[in-house]
Structure formats: structure tokens, C-alpha cells
Amino acid sequence: MGLTDAQIRGRIKNLAEQNNADPRVLMRLYMMERYLERMSVSKYRNNFIVKGGVLVTSLLGISMRSTMDIDTTIQNYDLSLENTKKMIEDISRIDIDDGVDFTIKSVMKIMDDMEYPGIRFALDSRIGRMITPIKIDVSTGATITPRAIKYDYKLMLEDRSISILSYNIETVFAEKLQTILSRGILNTRMRDFYDIHVLLVSHKREVDREILKRAFHATCENRKTENIIDNIKSIYESIACDERLSLLWLSYQRKYSYAKDIDFSSVLLSLDALLKLLE
């Protein structure tokens, strides 16, 4: 039998206090994990590849990152509205004895931040009388170099992990680098700068330089931005000198407490260090 709603609220309250986090954000993450566990035992477990904020949050910990949705890409499956909705519904119905129910509230086609076609599902998760909305983004078309990996996702409130497919760290970095370089000084996504900095600090030893190079080139080719490959230095210099980006970083720091002690110059040093691995 899973945790009761009172136990969940109590543990999340304690975690929020310990990590200076918003309990509502942690409750949403808990419900996302309930869905991820269903996904991990479903017949679709080899079709969904987890990426984005929920993966980065798992890699860094709840004191270092938050996320708004479950971001996935699918493989070996047709991304039609009908097929994808059936997958989401089938996973929602799986009973893992945790007392949580999921209901789809809305479905919409999207073009995600990486310009991959996708579908967004808004769901209500319920345990007892407590309802928490979550979102699941399902996209296709990503290039994962060399391939998706089996990832042991550590659960937030329990001392155990679930096995899911996810991006490898090199593809995580490759997509973020491509996004930063292709947008240049027009970028407004400070979370990519943040993620590169903290992931490089915590996971640099895990990065295979040759795989990172291949992943970056494959991502640029897939997104039709090969032109940035020969202009990395000049793009970086324009980013480093841009006052607007510095101001956006200050705004990001004010909004997210986990970034408050990281100045933009440190972020730029990490970006430069990662770019040097591409040489």
C-alpha cells in the first residue's frame, strides 16, 4: 500500500523546509513520479525516453532544480494524436497500489522549445481529496547520440529507484549548447545556462568528449543549424558581452532561489569550458 495523502503532505512539508523549496512544486514532482513509475512498468516503457526538466531535476536534486512537466520523446511509435492519447490513458490506468488516480483534462498539439513536433497532455492527479495538475509533453524527431540509456530514477519520498529510458548526459549537453548558440543574444531561456553550469560542476567526469562532439554535431544537423559549428567562438563572445543577458540572469536569480549565489560570470566560465570540449 502506498503512502496516505496525510503522509505525503507531511513528508513533502519536511522536504520543502530542508531544501528551501516550494511544497507545491514538490507535490507536483511527486505526482509526476507516480506517473513515471506507471510508465516504467507499462508495455510502453521502451517507447518513452525521458528528457528535459524532470531528468535534470533528478540528476541535480530538488534543492538545485524544479520542473513544470514530464518531457519525453518517443521511439518506435507513431506520434498521432489518437495513438499517443491511448498510450497516456493506458499508462494512467495502471494500478501500482499508491492510491493515485490520473484523469486527462486536455490535449493539444505543440512545437516544443527544441522545435520538435509534439503533443501536450494536461492531467489531474488525485489522491484522497487532493488534486494536483501535471503536464506531459510527448515529442518525436530528437537525435540521441549514441542512444537512450537505462536510468535509475531515485524517488523523492522513498528509498528506491525506478528504471526508465532517458537521454545520456552528452545529449543533454548537446541540445542545451545548440539552443544557446543558435539563439545567441536573442535567448531568453536562462535555465539552459543554469543547467549547463550546475551539470558541468556535478557531472563533468561522466562526459565522454568524443560522444559529446558527435552529439552536438548530430543535434545541429538535425535542427538544421550547422552554421553555428564554425562560429562558436564569435557567438560565445557576443553572449559574454551582452548586457541584456546579464539582466535576464539577475531576473532568473530572483525567481529561483537555487540560482541566487551563482553569478553570470561563473555561468559563462562553465559555458566556455564545455565549448572547449568540442574542440
Buried (B, 14 or more C-beta within 10 A) or exposed (E): EBBEBEEBBEBBEEBBEEBEBEBEBBBBBBBBBBBBBBBBEBEBBEBBBBBBBBBBBBBBBBEBBBBBBBBBBBBEBEBEEEEBBEBBEEBBEBEEEBBBBBEBEEBEEEEBBBBBEBBBBBBBBBBEEBEBEBBBBBBBBBBBBEEBBEBEBEBBBEEEEBEBBBBBBBBBBBBBBBBBBBBBEEBEBBBBBBBBBBBBBEBBEEBBEEBBBBBBBBBBEBBEBEEBBEEBEEBBEEBBEBEEBBEBBBEBBEEBBBBEEBBBEEBBBBBBBBBEBBE
